[in-house]
Amino acid sequence: MTDVPRLISLLTCTRNPDPLLFDRLVAGVEALEVPAGWEREWVIVDHRSTSALADRPAVAAALARSPWIRVVTESEAPRVAGARARSIDEAGGEAVVLLDDDCVPAPDYLQAAVRLLDAHPEVHCWGPGRVTLDLMGQSAPDWFDAHWRTTFFQERSATDTAWSRVRGWAPSYASGVGMVMRTAPAREYAARVRDGRYVATTRSTASVVCGEDAQMLWTAILLGGAAGSSPTLALRHAVREGRLDLAYARRLTFGLRESVLPCQTEVFGTSAGLPGRLRAVREQAGPVFRALLKLPGEQHAHGVLELAGSLGALTSVWRVHERPEPWWLRAFIERLRTR
């Protein structure tokens, strides 16, 4: 009797991807080593690209030579959460691997993912412990230190495999690019997006919206699993042109901080009570004051980013209370142009 191969699904949601970066991803996916006893599929969701992704020469060639690759068009979902849900619905594997259109996984990525999934059945979500940034020939600005490299582009250099069940953010968590997830929590996430329980990113006022990946990880925690990261999962993550501009970075910082609390509240509920708005103002008063002091001097960029983060954190509190932002908060946001 022949054993039926197990299936792992690679998922990519993209919209008007950079041709060079996407061609690199195609080459990287086709070079992945397939674990013994497994098969793979790659579902690419073309999320409202202006020209059909499947018509690009490199993609068309890959589709012709690799029947396990397919492109699905998603034209209805307004934001990436809906496209992500569509990709999960299309997946047939017992686990999914999320690959952004600007990354390249190491050749043994699937081998490492399968080993982790089989060795640790209690862990429902894994992230890469080693993420190397490719600046694409750009010069790194002075403010782009280790903190922002990790915060913005998930650079990681972990040495140990670790996991947690914290209903917040643990050091071992690594959501985003390269995330490996068992299908059950992934499908639960997709169902919650479709039925309107996860709408925080859709309702976000930020121009750079974040939070979908964290909600996927937290959904795994909600269902009783753990989440972690391992250095055996390694990939290269490109920093596209313009992403190191301070104007983009401040909008990204605002979007990150503005999304965390609403996304977390949607997953875990409000049994512990919502954070008080007055308390939030008191907690952010010190960081805001210190950030303002940095604006006139050499630490200007750091001050801008720290202030954007504090404004995002304050905005998130008003969002979970479903109350309009006070005039002074709107004025700060408009003056700093964080959204």
N, C-alpha and C positions, 0 to 999 in steps of 0.2 A: 504494500500500500504506500502510495506517494504522499508525503506530508504536504499540506497546503502551505505555500509561502505566506509569511506575515507581511503586512503592508504598512509603510510609513509614508505620510503625505507631506510634501513640501509645499508651502503656500506663500505666494507673493502677491500683494496688492500694489498696483502702480498706476500712476497717471502722468502721461507725458514724460517718461523717464529719460534721463541723459543717455544718449546712444552708446557712448563709450562705457559708462558704468554698467549699463544693462547688458551689453555684450560681454563684459567681464563676468557678470553674474551667470549668464548662460554658460559660458565656458567653465566656470567654477562648479556649477551644478552638474554638468555633464561629466566632470572629472571626479565626482564623489564616489568613494568606494562603497559598494553595497554590501552590507553584512550578510554572511551566510544564512540561508533560510529566509531571507527577506526580499521583498520587491519594493520599489519606490514609485511614486507618482509626483509630478510637479504641476500644481494648479496655479495658473497665473490669472489673476483677475485684473482685466483692463478697465480701470475705473474712470470712464469718461475722458479718455485721451482724445485729443483733437484729430489724430490720425490713427487708424487701427494698428494696434501693436503687432498683431499677427502678420501684417504686411511688411514689417521691417525685414530686411534680408537675413540678418543673423537669427531672428526669431523664426522666420519661415523655414530656414534651413534646419534649425533644431527640431521644429515640429515634424519635418519630413523624415529625419533620420532617427528620431526618438519618440516612438508612439506613447511613451509614458508621460510626455509633456503635452499639456493642453491649455488653451487660452479661453477664458470665459469673459464675456463682456457684461459689465454692470453699469447701467446708465441711470438707475433710479436713486440709489443711495446718495444722499447729499454730502456725507462725510465718510472718513475712512472706516469708522466703526461698522457702517452698513456693508461696505465692501469686504471688510474682514469677516463679518458674519456670513456673507455669501461664499467666501472661500472655504470656510469651515463646513458649510452645508454641502459643498461640492466634494469635500474630502472623503475618501473611503478607508483611510488607514486607522490603525489603533492608536496612533499618535500623530501629531502635526508638528512641523518645524516651520517657524515664521522667518522668512528671509526677506529683508528689505531690498529695494532695488539698487542700493548703493553699497552692498556688502559682498564679500566673497568668503564662503566657508572653507576651512581647511579640508583637504581631501578625505581625512578620516572623521569628519564631523558626524556622519550617520553611524559609523562604527561606535564612536564615543557615546552618542545619544542612546543607542540600543543597549549598550552595556549599563549605562546609568538607569535606564528604565527597568531593566530586568533585575539589577542588583538592589534597587531601592523602590519596591512597589508602593511604599508609603508616600513617596515624593511624586506629586502630580505635575509639577512644572519645574523645568530646568532652564538656566540661562548660561551663556558662555562666561567662563572665568577668565578667559584671555581674549581681549579685544584690542587689536592694534589699529591705530588711526593712520590713514593715508591722507595727508593734507593736499594732495594733488598739485604740488608745486607751490602752494601758497605759503607765505611767510606768516608764522604764528605771531599775533599781536602780544604785547607785554602782559595783558590781563589774562591770557589764555594759559592759566596755570593748571596744576593737577586737579584742583577742585572742579574747574569748569570743563576740563577735558572729560572728566567722568560724568558730570551732571548733564552736559549737552550731548555728548556723543558716545556715552557708555564705555569709555576706555577702561579696561580692567586688566589687572595683572595678578589675579589670585593665585595662591600656591596650594590651597587646600580645597577639597570638596566639602561643602557645608550646606545645611538647609535649616529651615525654621517654619513655625506655624504662627508667627506673630501677626496680629491683625493691624498692622501698621507697616513700617518699612524696616526690615532687618538688614544688616550688612551683607548677608549672603544672598539677598534677592538681586536678580538681574533680569528685569523685564525689558522687552523691546527686541532689538535686532538679535536674531538667532535663537529666540525662545523655543524650547521643546516642551510640548504639553500633551498629556493624555487626552484622548478624544472626548471622554465624558465631560470634564469641566469645560473644554473648548466648546462643545455643543450647548452646554448650559449658558455660557457667555453669549453665544449666538442667539439663543432663544430669548434671552433677556434684552438683547438689542432689538430684536424683531418685535417683541410685544410691548416695548416702550418702558421697560423698567430701567434700562441704562440709556439715559438721554443727556447726561451731564456734558459730554463733549459736544453734542448737537446744540445745546443751549448756551455754550460758552460764548462769551463776548470777546475772547482773545482772537487776534488775527493768526497766531500760531497756536493751534489747538493740540493739547496733549491729554494723555490719560487712558487711552484705550488699552495699551499694553498692561498698565498697572491693574486695570479692572479685570483683565484676563487672569493675571496672577492671583489677585484677591479672590476671584471666583473659585480657583482651586483650593484656597485656604478655607473658604466658606463651606465647601463640600467635604471638608475633613482631611484634605491632603496637606502636604507640606510643599514648600517651594525652596529652591536652592540654586547653586551655581557650582561649576566645576572647571578647573583649568584644562581638563581633557577636551572641553568644547572650546575651540579657538576659531576666530575669523578676523578678517580685515574689514574695516569700516571706513568708507571714504567720506571726507568732509568736502562737500560740494562748494563750488565758487560762490562767494557771497555769504556763506554761513559763518564766517569769522568776522563779519562786519558788526560793529557795536550796535547798530540800529536793529539788526536781526536778533542779536544776542539778547538785547533787553526785552524784545517782544517774546522771545522764547522763554526767558526767565519768568516773565509775568505769566505766560500761559502755563508753565509747569506748576507754579505755586497756586495759580487760580483754579487749577483742575483737581488738585489732590483731594481736598476735603469733600467736594461734591461727588467725585467718583467713589471715594471710600464710603461715604454715607449711603450711596445707592446700593453698594454691595452688602454692607453689614447692618444697615438700618440705624436708627437713632435711639436704641434702648438705653444707651449711656447718656443721652441728652445732647443737645446741640451746644456748641461753644458759644458763650455769651459775647455779644458784640463789644460791649464796654471792656471786657477782659481782653479781647483780641486787640483792641486799640492800645491798652496798657502794655501788652506783651510786645507789640511792634514799635512802641514809642522809642525805646532805646535804639534798636537797629536802624530806624528811620533817621534819628538824630545823628548817629555815627556815620551813616551813609551820606547825609547832607554835608557833614564836615569834610568829607573826602572830595566833594565835587570841584572845589576851586584848585586843587593841587595835582600832584603827580598821580594820585590814586583816583583820579576822576572816573576812569572806566569801571574800577571796582565799586565806586560809590554809585554809579548809574545802575549797575547790575544788582547790587544789594538793595537799592531803593526799589527797583522793579520787582524784586522778589517779595519785599515787604508789602508793596501795594497789591500784588497778586494774592498774598496770604489774607490780607484784609478783605479783598473782593470776594474770596471764597467763602468767608464767614457770612457776608450779606447774601450770597447766593444760596447757601443751605437754609437760611431763614426765609428765603423767597421774598426778600425786601429790596427795594431800590437802593442803590448806593447813595450815601449822603453826598451833599454838594461838594464838600471839601475833598472827599476821596476821588470823585470824578475830576475835580480840578487838578489834583496831583497827577492823575493818570493822563489827562490831556496835556499837561505841561511837559511831562516826561515822554509822551508819545509811546506808551508801552503797548498799545493795541491798535 
